[in-house]
Amino acid sequence: MPKLKTHKATQRRFHITGSGKIMRMKGARSHFRRRKTGRVKRQFGDLLPVHPAEIARIRRLLPYGIK
């Protein structure tokens, strides 16, 4: 069988944990950053799990997973 290609944009946007969960970052992290509160800016640093409806689509783009 030929090798499957990894979708590089997806590889940069998502992270797979050791237990297999797909994590993502929040959007709007850099635009109008000065007017956001400190609490909001701190929350931008957290990783969030991907919605279950999107997991199959992301797994198809990342056939070998990413660490």
mmCIF file of the N, C-alpha and C atoms, coordinates in Angstrom:
data_MODEL
# 
_entry.id   MODEL 
# 
loop_
_atom_site.group_PDB 
_atom_site.id 
_atom_site.type_symbol 
_atom_site.label_atom_id 
_atom_site.label_alt_id 
_atom_site.label_comp_id 
_atom_site.label_asym_id 
_atom_site.label_entity_id 
_atom_site.label_seq_id 
_atom_site.pdbx_PDB_ins_code 
_atom_site.Cartn_x 
_atom_site.Cartn_y 
_atom_site.Cartn_z 
_atom_site.occupancy 
_atom_site.B_iso_or_equiv 
_atom_site.pdbx_formal_charge 
_atom_site.auth_seq_id 
_atom_site.auth_comp_id 
_atom_site.auth_asym_id 
_atom_site.auth_atom_id 
_atom_site.pdbx_PDB_model_num 
ATOM 1   N N  . MET A 1 1  ? 0.841   -1.195 0.000  1.00 0.00 ? 1  MET A N  1 
ATOM 2   C CA . MET A 1 1  ? 0.000   0.000  0.000  1.00 0.00 ? 1  MET A CA 1 
ATOM 3   C C  . MET A 1 1  ? 0.880   1.250  0.000  1.00 0.00 ? 1  MET A C  1 
ATOM 4   N N  . PRO A 1 2  ? 0.456   2.287  -0.727 1.00 0.00 ? 2  PRO A N  1 
ATOM 5   C CA . PRO A 1 2  ? 1.216   3.537  -0.677 1.00 0.00 ? 2  PRO A CA 1 
ATOM 6   C C  . PRO A 1 2  ? 0.998   4.242  0.653  1.00 0.00 ? 2  PRO A C  1 
ATOM 7   N N  . LYS A 1 3  ? 1.935   5.103  0.960  1.00 0.00 ? 3  LYS A N  1 
ATOM 8   C CA . LYS A 1 3  ? 1.811   5.883  2.193  1.00 0.00 ? 3  LYS A CA 1 
ATOM 9   C C  . LYS A 1 3  ? 0.720   6.932  2.033  1.00 0.00 ? 3  LYS A C  1 
ATOM 10  N N  . LEU A 1 4  ? 0.066   7.267  3.151  1.00 0.00 ? 4  LEU A N  1 
ATOM 11  C CA . LEU A 1 4  ? -0.937  8.333  3.157  1.00 0.00 ? 4  LEU A CA 1 
ATOM 12  C C  . LEU A 1 4  ? -0.268  9.648  3.508  1.00 0.00 ? 4  LEU A C  1 
ATOM 13  N N  . LYS A 1 5  ? -0.747  10.724 2.897  1.00 0.00 ? 5  LYS A N  1 
ATOM 14  C CA . LYS A 1 5  ? -0.160  12.040 3.166  1.00 0.00 ? 5  LYS A CA 1 
ATOM 15  C C  . LYS A 1 5  ? -0.872  12.712 4.334  1.00 0.00 ? 5  LYS A C  1 
ATOM 16  N N  . THR A 1 6  ? -0.082  13.357 5.187  1.00 0.00 ? 6  THR A N  1 
ATOM 17  C CA . THR A 1 6  ? -0.607  14.133 6.303  1.00 0.00 ? 6  THR A CA 1 
ATOM 18  C C  . THR A 1 6  ? -0.954  15.531 5.816  1.00 0.00 ? 6  THR A C  1 
ATOM 19  N N  . HIS A 1 7  ? -2.108  16.043 6.213  1.00 0.00 ? 7  HIS A N  1 
ATOM 20  C CA . HIS A 1 7  ? -2.510  17.406 5.873  1.00 0.00 ? 7  HIS A CA 1 
ATOM 21  C C  . HIS A 1 7  ? -1.744  18.355 6.801  1.00 0.00 ? 7  HIS A C  1 
ATOM 22  N N  . LYS A 1 8  ? -0.818  19.116 6.244  1.00 0.00 ? 8  LYS A N  1 
ATOM 23  C CA . LYS A 1 8  ? 0.132   19.885 7.055  1.00 0.00 ? 8  LYS A CA 1 
ATOM 24  C C  . LYS A 1 8  ? -0.524  21.014 7.848  1.00 0.00 ? 8  LYS A C  1 
ATOM 25  N N  . ALA A 1 9  ? -1.557  21.656 7.302  1.00 0.00 ? 9  ALA A N  1 
ATOM 26  C CA . ALA A 1 9  ? -2.236  22.716 8.052  1.00 0.00 ? 9  ALA A CA 1 
ATOM 27  C C  . ALA A 1 9  ? -2.929  22.134 9.275  1.00 0.00 ? 9  ALA A C  1 
ATOM 28  N N  . THR A 1 10 ? -3.506  20.946 9.131  1.00 0.00 ? 10 THR A N  1 
ATOM 29  C CA . THR A 1 10 ? -4.153  20.279 10.268 1.00 0.00 ? 10 THR A CA 1 
ATOM 30  C C  . THR A 1 10 ? -3.115  19.866 11.294 1.00 0.00 ? 10 THR A C  1 
ATOM 31  N N  . GLN A 1 11 ? -1.972  19.427 10.836 1.00 0.00 ? 11 GLN A N  1 
ATOM 32  C CA . GLN A 1 11 ? -0.905  19.008 11.746 1.00 0.00 ? 11 GLN A CA 1 
ATOM 33  C C  . GLN A 1 11 ? -0.452  20.170 12.637 1.00 0.00 ? 11 GLN A C  1 
ATOM 34  N N  . ARG A 1 12 ? -0.441  21.385 12.078 1.00 0.00 ? 12 ARG A N  1 
ATOM 35  C CA . ARG A 1 12 ? -0.011  22.544 12.865 1.00 0.00 ? 12 ARG A CA 1 
ATOM 36  C C  . ARG A 1 12 ? -1.086  23.009 13.845 1.00 0.00 ? 12 ARG A C  1 
ATOM 37  N N  . ARG A 1 13 ? -2.342  22.758 13.541 1.00 0.00 ? 13 ARG A N  1 
ATOM 38  C CA . ARG A 1 13 ? -3.433  23.304 14.353 1.00 0.00 ? 13 ARG A CA 1 
ATOM 39  C C  . ARG A 1 13 ? -3.880  22.397 15.489 1.00 0.00 ? 13 ARG A C  1 
ATOM 40  N N  . PHE A 1 14 ? -3.597  21.108 15.411 1.00 0.00 ? 14 PHE A N  1 
ATOM 41  C CA . PHE A 1 14 ? -4.101  20.164 16.403 1.00 0.00 ? 14 PHE A CA 1 
ATOM 42  C C  . PHE A 1 14 ? -2.973  19.381 17.034 1.00 0.00 ? 14 PHE A C  1 
ATOM 43  N N  . HIS A 1 15 ? -3.229  18.899 18.245 1.00 0.00 ? 15 HIS A N  1 
ATOM 44  C CA . HIS A 1 15 ? -2.236  18.148 19.017 1.00 0.00 ? 15 HIS A CA 1 
ATOM 45  C C  . HIS A 1 15 ? -2.942  16.927 19.590 1.00 0.00 ? 15 HIS A C  1 
ATOM 46  N N  . ILE A 1 16 ? -2.328  15.749 19.462 1.00 0.00 ? 16 ILE A N  1 
ATOM 47  C CA . ILE A 1 16 ? -2.912  14.535 20.017 1.00 0.00 ? 16 ILE A CA 1 
ATOM 48  C C  . ILE A 1 16 ? -2.185  14.196 21.315 1.00 0.00 ? 16 ILE A C  1 
ATOM 49  N N  . THR A 1 17 ? -2.947  14.025 22.385 1.00 0.00 ? 17 THR A N  1 
ATOM 50  C CA . THR A 1 17 ? -2.361  13.729 23.696 1.00 0.00 ? 17 THR A CA 1 
ATOM 51  C C  . THR A 1 17 ? -1.947  12.261 23.755 1.00 0.00 ? 17 THR A C  1 
ATOM 52  N N  . GLY A 1 18 ? -1.281  11.894 24.816 1.00 0.00 ? 18 GLY A N  1 
ATOM 53  C CA . GLY A 1 18 ? -0.853  10.510 25.000 1.00 0.00 ? 18 GLY A CA 1 
ATOM 54  C C  . GLY A 1 18 ? -2.010  9.544  25.096 1.00 0.00 ? 18 GLY A C  1 
ATOM 55  N N  . SER A 1 19 ? -3.143  10.008 25.619 1.00 0.00 ? 19 SER A N  1 
ATOM 56  C CA . SER A 1 19 ? -4.319  9.141  25.732 1.00 0.00 ? 19 SER A CA 1 
ATOM 57  C C  . SER A 1 19 ? -5.142  9.114  24.444 1.00 0.00 ? 19 SER A C  1 
ATOM 58  N N  . GLY A 1 20 ? -4.747  9.914  23.430 1.00 0.00 ? 20 GLY A N  1 
ATOM 59  C CA . GLY A 1 20 ? -5.419  9.872  22.138 1.00 0.00 ? 20 GLY A CA 1 
ATOM 60  C C  . GLY A 1 20 ? -6.434  10.972 21.890 1.00 0.00 ? 20 GLY A C  1 
ATOM 61  N N  . LYS A 1 21 ? -6.600  11.905 22.843 1.00 0.00 ? 21 LYS A N  1 
ATOM 62  C CA . LYS A 1 21 ? -7.542  12.999 22.640 1.00 0.00 ? 21 LYS A CA 1 
ATOM 63  C C  . LYS A 1 21 ? -6.939  14.030 21.684 1.00 0.00 ? 21 LYS A C  1 
ATOM 64  N N  . ILE A 1 22 ? -7.777  14.602 20.833 1.00 0.00 ? 22 ILE A N  1 
ATOM 65  C CA . ILE A 1 22 ? -7.327  15.650 19.920 1.00 0.00 ? 22 ILE A CA 1 
ATOM 66  C C  . ILE A 1 22 ? -7.631  16.993 20.570 1.00 0.00 ? 22 ILE A C  1 
ATOM 67  N N  . MET A 1 23 ? -6.599  17.810 20.722 1.00 0.00 ? 23 MET A N  1 
ATOM 68  C CA . MET A 1 23 ? -6.739  19.106 21.375 1.00 0.00 ? 23 MET A CA 1 
ATOM 69  C C  . MET A 1 23 ? -6.512  20.220 20.350 1.00 0.00 ? 23 MET A C  1 
ATOM 70  N N  . ARG A 1 24 ? -7.140  21.380 20.605 1.00 0.00 ? 24 ARG A N  1 
ATOM 71  C CA . ARG A 1 24 ? -7.013  22.528 19.719 1.00 0.00 ? 24 ARG A CA 1 
ATOM 72  C C  . ARG A 1 24 ? -6.776  23.784 20.544 1.00 0.00 ? 24 ARG A C  1 
ATOM 73  N N  . MET A 1 25 ? -6.286  24.839 19.880 1.00 0.00 ? 25 MET A N  1 
ATOM 74  C CA . MET A 1 25 ? -6.157  26.147 20.502 1.00 0.00 ? 25 MET A CA 1 
ATOM 75  C C  . MET A 1 25 ? -7.378  26.987 20.146 1.00 0.00 ? 25 MET A C  1 
ATOM 76  N N  . LYS A 1 26 ? -7.625  28.027 20.917 1.00 0.00 ? 26 LYS A N  1 
ATOM 77  C CA . LYS A 1 26 ? -8.709  28.954 20.610 1.00 0.00 ? 26 LYS A CA 1 
ATOM 78  C C  . LYS A 1 26 ? -8.294  29.885 19.482 1.00 0.00 ? 26 LYS A C  1 
ATOM 79  N N  . GLY A 1 27 ? -9.289  30.402 18.775 1.00 0.00 ? 27 GLY A N  1 
ATOM 80  C CA . GLY A 1 27 ? -9.031  31.393 17.746 1.00 0.00 ? 27 GLY A CA 1 
ATOM 81  C C  . GLY A 1 27 ? -9.022  32.793 18.335 1.00 0.00 ? 27 GLY A C  1 
ATOM 82  N N  . ALA A 1 28 ? -8.759  33.782 17.502 1.00 0.00 ? 28 ALA A N  1 
ATOM 83  C CA . ALA A 1 28 ? -8.764  35.214 17.878 1.00 0.00 ? 28 ALA A CA 1 
ATOM 84  C C  . ALA A 1 28 ? -7.777  35.515 18.992 1.00 0.00 ? 28 ALA A C  1 
ATOM 85  N N  . ARG A 1 29 ? -6.616  34.868 18.964 1.00 0.00 ? 29 ARG A N  1 
ATOM 86  C CA . ARG A 1 29 ? -5.647  35.074 20.043 1.00 0.00 ? 29 ARG A CA 1 
ATOM 87  C C  . ARG A 1 29 ? -4.831  36.346 19.862 1.00 0.00 ? 29 ARG A C  1 
ATOM 88  N N  . SER A 1 30 ? -4.670  36.806 18.632 1.00 0.00 ? 30 SER A N  1 
ATOM 89  C CA . SER A 1 30 ? -3.762  37.931 18.418 1.00 0.00 ? 30 SER A CA 1 
ATOM 90  C C  . SER A 1 30 ? -4.468  39.225 18.010 1.00 0.00 ? 30 SER A C  1 
ATOM 91  N N  . HIS A 1 31 ? -5.676  39.133 17.487 1.00 0.00 ? 31 HIS A N  1 
ATOM 92  C CA . HIS A 1 31 ? -6.337  40.329 16.970 1.00 0.00 ? 31 HIS A CA 1 
ATOM 93  C C  . HIS A 1 31 ? -6.983  41.115 18.110 1.00 0.00 ? 31 HIS A C  1 
ATOM 94  N N  . PHE A 1 32 ? -6.703  42.415 18.194 1.00 0.00 ? 32 PHE A N  1 
ATOM 95  C CA . PHE A 1 32 ? -7.230  43.302 19.243 1.00 0.00 ? 32 PHE A CA 1 
ATOM 96  C C  . PHE A 1 32 ? -6.895  42.778 20.636 1.00 0.00 ? 32 PHE A C  1 
ATOM 97  N N  . ARG A 1 33 ? -5.668  42.379 20.817 1.00 0.00 ? 33 ARG A N  1 
ATOM 98  C CA . ARG A 1 33 ? -5.264  41.762 22.084 1.00 0.00 ? 33 ARG A CA 1 
ATOM 99  C C  . ARG A 1 33 ? -5.238  42.784 23.235 1.00 0.00 ? 33 ARG A C  1 
ATOM 100 N N  . ARG A 1 34 ? -4.948  44.041 22.933 1.00 0.00 ? 34 ARG A N  1 
ATOM 101 C CA . ARG A 1 34 ? -4.808  45.041 24.001 1.00 0.00 ? 34 ARG A CA 1 
ATOM 102 C C  . ARG A 1 34 ? -6.114  45.335 24.708 1.00 0.00 ? 34 ARG A C  1 
ATOM 103 N N  . ARG A 1 35 ? -7.227  45.234 24.003 1.00 0.00 ? 35 ARG A N  1 
ATOM 104 C CA . ARG A 1 35 ? -8.494  45.578 24.629 1.00 0.00 ? 35 ARG A CA 1 
ATOM 105 C C  . ARG A 1 35 ? -9.137  44.407 25.353 1.00 0.00 ? 35 ARG A C  1 
ATOM 106 N N  . LYS A 1 36 ? -8.539  43.217 25.298 1.00 0.00 ? 36 LYS A N  1 
ATOM 107 C CA . LYS A 1 36 ? -9.094  42.065 25.998 1.00 0.00 ? 36 LYS A CA 1 
ATOM 108 C C  . LYS A 1 36 ? -8.624  42.065 27.452 1.00 0.00 ? 36 LYS A C  1 
ATOM 109 N N  . THR A 1 37 ? -9.434  41.511 28.332 1.00 0.00 ? 37 THR A N  1 
ATOM 110 C CA . THR A 1 37 ? -9.072  41.476 29.743 1.00 0.00 ? 37 THR A CA 1 
ATOM 111 C C  . THR A 1 37 ? -7.966  40.443 29.977 1.00 0.00 ? 37 THR A C  1 
ATOM 112 N N  . GLY A 1 38 ? -7.302  40.571 31.112 1.00 0.00 ? 38 GLY A N  1 
ATOM 113 C CA . GLY A 1 38 ? -6.244  39.627 31.443 1.00 0.00 ? 38 GLY A CA 1 
ATOM 114 C C  . GLY A 1 38 ? -6.748  38.207 31.572 1.00 0.00 ? 38 GLY A C  1 
ATOM 115 N N  . ARG A 1 39 ? -7.948  38.063 32.109 1.00 0.00 ? 39 ARG A N  1 
ATOM 116 C CA . ARG A 1 39 ? -8.540  36.733 32.267 1.00 0.00 ? 39 ARG A CA 1 
ATOM 117 C C  . ARG A 1 39 ? -8.732  36.051 30.907 1.00 0.00 ? 39 ARG A C  1 
ATOM 118 N N  . VAL A 1 40 ? -9.212  36.805 29.943 1.00 0.00 ? 40 VAL A N  1 
ATOM 119 C CA . VAL A 1 40 ? -9.434  36.262 28.602 1.00 0.00 ? 40 VAL A CA 1 
ATOM 120 C C  . VAL A 1 40 ? -8.103  35.893 27.963 1.00 0.00 ? 40 VAL A C  1 
ATOM 121 N N  . LYS A 1 41 ? -7.099  36.750 28.122 1.00 0.00 ? 41 LYS A N  1 
ATOM 122 C CA . LYS A 1 41 ? -5.796  36.480 27.528 1.00 0.00 ? 41 LYS A CA 1 
ATOM 123 C C  . LYS A 1 41 ? -5.141  35.248 28.140 1.00 0.00 ? 41 LYS A C  1 
ATOM 124 N N  . ARG A 1 42 ? -5.347  35.040 29.429 1.00 0.00 ? 42 ARG A N  1 
ATOM 125 C CA . ARG A 1 42 ? -4.811  33.828 30.068 1.00 0.00 ? 42 ARG A CA 1 
ATOM 126 C C  . ARG A 1 42 ? -5.497  32.581 29.524 1.00 0.00 ? 42 ARG A C  1 
ATOM 127 N N  . GLN A 1 43 ? -6.792  32.668 29.270 1.00 0.00 ? 43 GLN A N  1 
ATOM 128 C CA . GLN A 1 43 ? -7.529  31.501 28.778 1.00 0.00 ? 43 GLN A CA 1 
ATOM 129 C C  . GLN A 1 43 ? -7.124  31.125 27.355 1.00 0.00 ? 43 GLN A C  1 
ATOM 130 N N  . PHE A 1 44 ? -6.539  32.043 26.601 1.00 0.00 ? 44 PHE A N  1 
ATOM 131 C CA . PHE A 1 44 ? -6.095  31.727 25.256 1.00 0.00 ? 44 PHE A CA 1 
ATOM 132 C C  . PHE A 1 44 ? -4.955  30.704 25.268 1.00 0.00 ? 44 PHE A C  1 
ATOM 133 N N  . GLY A 1 45 ? -4.238  30.591 26.362 1.00 0.00 ? 45 GLY A N  1 
ATOM 134 C CA . GLY A 1 45 ? -3.119  29.662 26.421 1.00 0.00 ? 45 GLY A CA 1 
ATOM 135 C C  . GLY A 1 45 ? -3.530  28.224 26.645 1.00 0.00 ? 45 GLY A C  1 
ATOM 136 N N  . ASP A 1 46 ? -4.786  27.970 26.965 1.00 0.00 ? 46 ASP A N  1 
ATOM 137 C CA . ASP A 1 46 ? -5.237  26.620 27.280 1.00 0.00 ? 46 ASP A CA 1 
ATOM 138 C C  . ASP A 1 46 ? -5.603  25.852 26.014 1.00 0.00 ? 46 ASP A C  1 
ATOM 139 N N  . LEU A 1 47 ? -5.353  24.543 26.048 1.00 0.00 ? 47 LEU A N  1 
ATOM 140 C CA . LEU A 1 47 ? -5.789  23.662 24.975 1.00 0.00 ? 47 LEU A CA 1 
ATOM 141 C C  . LEU A 1 47 ? -7.190  23.155 25.292 1.00 0.00 ? 47 LEU A C  1 
ATOM 142 N N  . LEU A 1 48 ? -8.030  23.051 24.278 1.00 0.00 ? 48 LEU A N  1 
ATOM 143 C CA . LEU A 1 48 ? -9.392  22.576 24.445 1.00 0.00 ? 48 LEU A CA 1 
ATOM 144 C C  . LEU A 1 48 ? -9.584  21.299 23.643 1.00 0.00 ? 48 LEU A C  1 
ATOM 145 N N  . PRO A 1 49 ? -10.403 20.360 24.123 1.00 0.00 ? 49 PRO A N  1 
ATOM 146 C CA . PRO A 1 49 ? -10.673 19.170 23.316 1.00 0.00 ? 49 PRO A CA 1 
ATOM 147 C C  . PRO A 1 49 ? -11.536 19.529 22.108 1.00 0.00 ? 49 PRO A C  1 
ATOM 148 N N  . VAL A 1 50 ? -11.334 18.798 21.035 1.00 0.00 ? 50 VAL A N  1 
ATOM 149 C CA . VAL A 1 50 ? -12.108 19.007 19.814 1.00 0.00 ? 50 VAL A CA 1 
ATOM 150 C C  . VAL A 1 50 ? -13.512 18.444 20.009 1.00 0.00 ? 50 VAL A C  1 
ATOM 151 N N  . HIS A 1 51 ? -14.506 19.088 19.400 1.00 0.00 ? 51 HIS A N  1 
ATOM 152 C CA . HIS A 1 51 ? -15.892 18.630 19.486 1.00 0.00 ? 51 HIS A CA 1 
ATOM 153 C C  . HIS A 1 51 ? -16.001 17.226 18.871 1.00 0.00 ? 51 HIS A C  1 
ATOM 154 N N  . PRO A 1 52 ? -16.744 16.312 19.509 1.00 0.00 ? 52 PRO A N  1 
ATOM 155 C CA . PRO A 1 52 ? -16.816 14.928 19.016 1.00 0.00 ? 52 PRO A CA 1 
ATOM 156 C C  . PRO A 1 52 ? -17.281 14.800 17.563 1.00 0.00 ? 52 PRO A C  1 
ATOM 157 N N  . ALA A 1 53 ? -18.083 15.743 17.073 1.00 0.00 ? 53 ALA A N  1 
ATOM 158 C CA . ALA A 1 53 ? -18.550 15.663 15.690 1.00 0.00 ? 53 ALA A CA 1 
ATOM 159 C C  . ALA A 1 53 ? -17.427 15.902 14.685 1.00 0.00 ? 53 ALA A C  1 
ATOM 160 N N  . GLU A 1 54 ? -16.334 16.530 15.097 1.00 0.00 ? 54 GLU A N  1 
ATOM 161 C CA . GLU A 1 54 ? -15.237 16.868 14.194 1.00 0.00 ? 54 GLU A CA 1 
ATOM 162 C C  . GLU A 1 54 ? -14.100 15.852 14.212 1.00 0.00 ? 54 GLU A C  1 
ATOM 163 N N  . ILE A 1 55 ? -14.114 14.920 15.158 1.00 0.00 ? 55 ILE A N  1 
ATOM 164 C CA . ILE A 1 55 ? -12.968 14.025 15.354 1.00 0.00 ? 55 ILE A CA 1 
ATOM 165 C C  . ILE A 1 55 ? -12.702 13.159 14.134 1.00 0.00 ? 55 ILE A C  1 
ATOM 166 N N  . ALA A 1 56 ? -13.737 12.586 13.527 1.00 0.00 ? 56 ALA A N  1 
ATOM 167 C CA . ALA A 1 56 ? -13.526 11.693 12.385 1.00 0.00 ? 56 ALA A CA 1 
ATOM 168 C C  . ALA A 1 56 ? -12.886 12.435 11.223 1.00 0.00 ? 56 ALA A C  1 
ATOM 169 N N  . ARG A 1 57 ? -13.311 13.676 10.989 1.00 0.00 ? 57 ARG A N  1 
ATOM 170 C CA . ARG A 1 57 ? -12.750 14.462 9.877  1.00 0.00 ? 57 ARG A CA 1 
ATOM 171 C C  . ARG A 1 57 ? -11.281 14.783 10.114 1.00 0.00 ? 57 ARG A C  1 
ATOM 172 N N  . ILE A 1 58 ? -10.923 15.108 11.353 1.00 0.00 ? 58 ILE A N  1 
ATOM 173 C CA . ILE A 1 58 ? -9.536  15.444 11.662 1.00 0.00 ? 58 ILE A CA 1 
ATOM 174 C C  . ILE A 1 58 ? -8.658  14.200 11.600 1.00 0.00 ? 58 ILE A C  1 
ATOM 175 N N  . ARG A 1 59 ? -9.160  13.070 12.077 1.00 0.00 ? 59 ARG A N  1 
ATOM 176 C CA . ARG A 1 59 ? -8.386  11.824 12.016 1.00 0.00 ? 59 ARG A CA 1 
ATOM 177 C C  . ARG A 1 59 ? -8.091  11.419 10.574 1.00 0.00 ? 59 ARG A C  1 
ATOM 178 N N  . ARG A 1 60 ? -9.019  11.717 9.649  1.00 0.00 ? 60 ARG A N  1 
ATOM 179 C CA . ARG A 1 60 ? -8.796  11.407 8.242  1.00 0.00 ? 60 ARG A CA 1 
ATOM 180 C C  . ARG A 1 60 ? -7.656  12.259 7.676  1.00 0.00 ? 60 ARG A C  1 
ATOM 181 N N  . LEU A 1 61 ? -7.542  13.483 8.159  1.00 0.00 ? 61 LEU A N  1 
ATOM 182 C CA . LEU A 1 61 ? -6.464  14.374 7.679  1.00 0.00 ? 61 LEU A CA 1 
ATOM 183 C C  . LEU A 1 61 ? -5.130  14.056 8.339  1.00 0.00 ? 61 LEU A C  1 
ATOM 184 N N  . LEU A 1 62 ? -5.164  13.383 9.484  1.00 0.00 ? 62 LEU A N  1 
ATOM 185 C CA . LEU A 1 62 ? -3.944  13.010 10.213 1.00 0.00 ? 62 LEU A CA 1 
ATOM 186 C C  . LEU A 1 62 ? -3.883  11.485 10.322 1.00 0.00 ? 62 LEU A C  1 
ATOM 187 N N  . PRO A 1 63 ? -3.546  10.782 9.251  1.00 0.00 ? 63 PRO A N  1 
ATOM 188 C CA . PRO A 1 63 ? -3.629  9.329  9.279  1.00 0.00 ? 63 PRO A CA 1 
ATOM 189 C C  . PRO A 1 63 ? -2.689  8.676  10.278 1.00 0.00 ? 63 PRO A C  1 
ATOM 190 N N  . TYR A 1 64 ? -1.555  9.289  10.568 1.00 0.00 ? 64 TYR A N  1 
ATOM 191 C CA . TYR A 1 64 ? -0.593  8.688  11.488 1.00 0.00 ? 64 TYR A CA 1 
ATOM 192 C C  . TYR A 1 64 ? -0.587  9.363  12.844 1.00 0.00 ? 64 TYR A C  1 
ATOM 193 N N  . GLY A 1 65 ? -1.447  10.332 13.055 1.00 0.00 ? 65 GLY A N  1 
ATOM 194 C CA . GLY A 1 65 ? -1.481  11.036 14.327 1.00 0.00 ? 65 GLY A CA 1 
ATOM 195 C C  . GLY A 1 65 ? -0.279  11.939 14.484 1.00 0.00 ? 65 GLY A C  1 
ATOM 196 N N  . ILE A 1 66 ? -0.323  12.788 15.493 1.00 0.00 ? 66 ILE A N  1 
ATOM 197 C CA . ILE A 1 66 ? 0.793   13.695 15.775 1.00 0.00 ? 66 ILE A CA 1 
ATOM 198 C C  . ILE A 1 66 ? 1.015   13.697 17.263 1.00 0.00 ? 66 ILE A C  1 
ATOM 199 N N  . LYS A 1 67 ? 2.215   13.917 17.679 1.00 0.00 ? 67 LYS A N  1 
ATOM 200 C CA . LYS A 1 67 ? 2.550   13.984 19.104 1.00 0.00 ? 67 LYS A CA 1 
ATOM 201 C C  . LYS A 1 67 ? 3.097   15.353 19.421 1.00 0.00 ? 67 LYS A C  1 
# 
